[in-house]
Amino acid sequence: MFFLLNELSLHGQFQSTSDFCHAVDRIMAIRQQIVKYGSELLCNPALANSQVTSTAPMQQAVQSLSLEKKRAWMSWLTRQGPFWTEDRQHQPNEWLESDGGGDVADTAIGEAAYCLAHGIHREVVSFDPSNWLKKIISVTWLKECETSHTVQITNHWSTQSVTPTLEAISTPYRSWQTLMSYARLRFDKLSIVDDAFSPMDGQPFHSGVADSIVIRLSVLDRLCGCIDERGNRTPEGNDLYTQYFTGDKAWFSDSSPSELAEFASALTFPHPTIPGEYLICSRHGKIKTPQYRIHFSWPIVLGKPVFVVYVGPKITKR
């Protein structure tokens, strides 16, 4: 589980750069505690350009820190990271509203809410003092089919608050193999074949990529449950298809005709349940950085399994 630094909680509220320095000490102490337990506090590099006091931007305010603290702080925000923006799951145009009525898309709060809505645990850390000192932040994700999903985000601003959460953390997957076991248990509408994750052998485990795989499998699993008795997609299914399977930035797509011709053999897989038969699985879910793909059988047919046959590096790489 990752924690995200809430950039909205830095809004020019500090009365002096000295007050800001004390807040930096608290954030760095929380971060140190999180790292000690094997997790990470992810930030947004845009924080480096935030307003700290009514007159001092970040670059000016950090001059009040000791040289060692200034280097550690700015290195984290600008070079070292890790940054949640590099493995972000939600798009800037998602409709996400906090309980205060404000738009939180394209922020750590929006990212945490979107991940939670898809079963990926996220909590946030805020500056103290700020307008965000509440233990639970409620965010509503509004979707195109006029349905909504509200999630509760746990918010921390002290080591005393974050430590019990760290002690209770139980990460469901720490390797590609445990990720496959987790996915098989969680996504019961999908049939993940025994060697689906074999292409990940030798690939370094990356928690951000693992989370992206889980979220895409979650969408596919939900779509499998949105077929009515006539074999048509339900309104929710149509919404999922429009949101995730269409458009230039779609998470799911089919291989192009030229790819199908060039990589026909690589896109053909043994049928998991019928010996001697094969499936062409050109439909795939996409993770862009780095380039991983999830190939599965298509179309979705009521009463028949959707086989996930391949999770690994992009097959059609030229």
N, C-alpha and C positions, 0 to 999 in steps of 0.2 A: 504494500500500500504506500502511495506517495502522498505527501502534503504539498499544498500549493500556497505560495505567498500571495496574499490578497493585495494587489496593487491599488485597488480602490480605497484601501484604508490609509493611503498616503495621499492627502489632498490639501497640502499647504497649511495643515492645522497647527503646526508647532509654533510656540511663541518665540523660541530662540533656537539657534543651532545647537546650543548646549543641551536643550531638552531632546532634540533629535538624536544627539549622540547617545543619550541614555536609552532611547528606544532602539537604536542600532545594537547596543549591547544586549538588550533583551532578545531581539530577533536572532542574533548570532548564538546566544546561549541556547535558544530553542532549536536552532539548526544543529548545533553540536550534539544536543541530546538525541535528536532524530537520527543523525548519522551514527551515533553510538549504538543504536538499536538496529542498524542495518538498513534503514530506510533513507529517504532523501526529501529535502525541502526544495521544491522546484520554484523557480522565479521567472519573471518576464523581463527580458532585457530592456524593455521600454521604461522600466522603473528608473533607470539611470538618468532619464530626462524629466523626472517628476519634480513638481514644486514641493518644497519642504516647509518653508515658512511663507508668509505673504510676500516676501521680497527675495528670498533665497532659493534658487533651484538646487537640485542635487549636487551638481558639480561644484557649486560654491559652498554648500552646507558641509560637505565632507572634509573641507579644509580644517574644520574644527576637531576632526578625529586625529588620533596619533597616527604617525606615518604607517605603522604596522597594521592598525585597524583599517585605515583608509585603503591600503593596498588589498587587504583581505576582502573588504566589502565591495569595492569596485571590481575586483577580479571576478568575484562571484556573479555580480550583476551583468558584466559586459563580456567576459571571456570564458570563465570556468563553468558557470551554470551548476547543475543541469537546468535547462529551460523547458517549461511545459509547452511552450510554443513550438518546439521542434517535433513533439510527438502528439500534437493536439488532435482531439477527436471531434470537436464540434466546429462547424463552419461559422464565419463571422456573421452570416445572415440568418442564423438560427434565432428564433423568437424566445428569449429567456428573460423572465422578469423576476426581480427580487421581491421580497415581501414589502419593501418600501415603495414598490411601483416602478423602480428604475430598470432600465435595460442593462443587463449584465452580459450580453453576448460579447464575445471577443475579449473576455476577462477571465481571470483565474476562477472567479465565482461561477461564471457560466460554464467553464470547462469542468469544474468539479460537479456541478449539477448534471451536466450531460452524461458524464461518466457514471454517476450514481444511478441515473435513470436507466442505464444499460448494464447495471450490475457490477461496475468497477468502483471499488471503494476509494473515495478521496475525502480528505479533510483539508481545511485551510488554516492559515496562520495570519493574524492581522497585527498592524501596528497599534501600540498603546501609548498615548491616547489616540482615538479616532472615532469616527461615526459608526464603526462596525463592531463595537464591543458587546456582542450578544452571543451567547453560547450556541444558539442554533440559528442559522440563516435559511430561510425558506425561499425556494426558487421554483417557479412554475415554467415548465417547458411547454409552449403552445405549438401544436402541430397543424399541418395544412388541412387535415380533415376535421378541424374545429374541435379536436379532443385536446386534453391537456394532461400533464403529468407533473405532480408537485413532489419535490424531494426536500429533505432536511439535511443541511450541511453542518457538520460539527465544526465550530470555530474556536481557535486557541489564540491566546496572547501571553501565555506564561509557561515556563517549564513545568510548573505544578499541574497545569491543566493537561499538557500533552503527554506527560509520563505515564499515567494510567492507560491511555490509549495505546501507547507504544508497548507496554507490558502485555496488553491483551491481543496484540496483532497476531493473526494467524493467516499468513499468505497462502492461498490455495495452490499456487504454482510457482516454482522456483527453477524449473527446467522445462525443456520442450516435452519431455515424457510426462511430467506431472501436469503440464498444460493439457495434453491430450486426454489424460485421465479425468481431469476436471471438466473438460468440454463434453466428454461422453456422458458424464453424470448429469450435467446441467441441461444440455440441449437434446432432449429426448425425442424430438421430431426429426433429428438428423441421424444418419447412420455413418459414423466416422470409421472408415475401414482401418484394419489393424496396422497397416504400414503407411497411413496417410501422412504422418509426421516424419517418416524416415528421411525425406530430403533435408530435414533440419539437422540431421546428424553432422557434427563438425561445425555447425553455425553457432557462433557465440550467443548465449541466451541474453535477450534484451527485454526488460520488463515492459518498455513502451510498445515494442512490437507485439509482445504477448497480449497486452491489453487491446491493441488494435485488432488482433485476430479474434479475441473473445467478443468484441463489440460487433464485428462483421458476422460471426457465427450467430450471434444473438439476433441480428436482423433477419438472417436467412431462416433461423428457427421460427421466428415470429411469422414470417411470410408463409411458412409451411402450414401454420395454423389458421391461415386466412383464406381457405378454399371452401366454398359452400358445397352443398350436396349436388349441385349441378355441375361442379367442376370449375366454377368461375371464382375469381378473386372477390372477397368481400370489400366494402368501402375502406376498411382499415388496410386490407391488402393492396388496394389500388393506391392508397396514400403512401404505403411503404415502397411500392414499386416506383412511383413517380419520384419520391425523394431520393432513393438510393440506387435505382437502376437506370435512370435517364439523366441526360445532361452531360456537359463536358467534364464535370468533376464527380461523376457518379462513382460510388464505391464498387459497383458490380457492372460488368460488361461482358460481351462476347468477344472472342478473338476475331480479328479482321479476316476477310477471305484470303489475303496473301499469307497471313500467319497460319491459317488452317491448312493451306497448301504446303507451306514450307515445314511446318512442325506437326504434320498429321500423326506421325508415329508417336511423338512425345505427348500428344494430347489424347492418345487412346490408351485406355486402362482396362485391365481384366475386370469383368463383371464380378462384383463381390459375392454374389449368391448363385450364379449360373455358370458352371464350368464350361469353358470353351467359348463363351460369348464375351464381347467387349463393349465398352462405353466410350463414346467420344465426349470428353468433358472440357469443352472449350469455354464454357461459362466460368467466370472466376470473380472472386473478390480481390481487391487491390489494397496493398499497403505500399506507399510510395517511397518512403525513406527509412531503411533501405528497401529495395524492390522485392517484396514477397507476394506470393499469390496463393489463393485458396480455390482450387478447382473442384467442381461438384456437378452432379448429374442434373439434367434439365430436359423438359420442363417439370414443374411441380404438379403432380397428379394426386388427386384425393385418394387416400388409402395405400399409396405406394411410397416407399422410402426415398428420401433425397440422400444420395451417397456423397460424402465428402471424401474424395480420393487422393487429394494432393494438397499439402501445405508446405511451401518451401520457396526457394528463389524463383524468380520469374523464368518460366520455361521458354517463352518466345523472345528471348533477348538476342538481338542481332549484333 
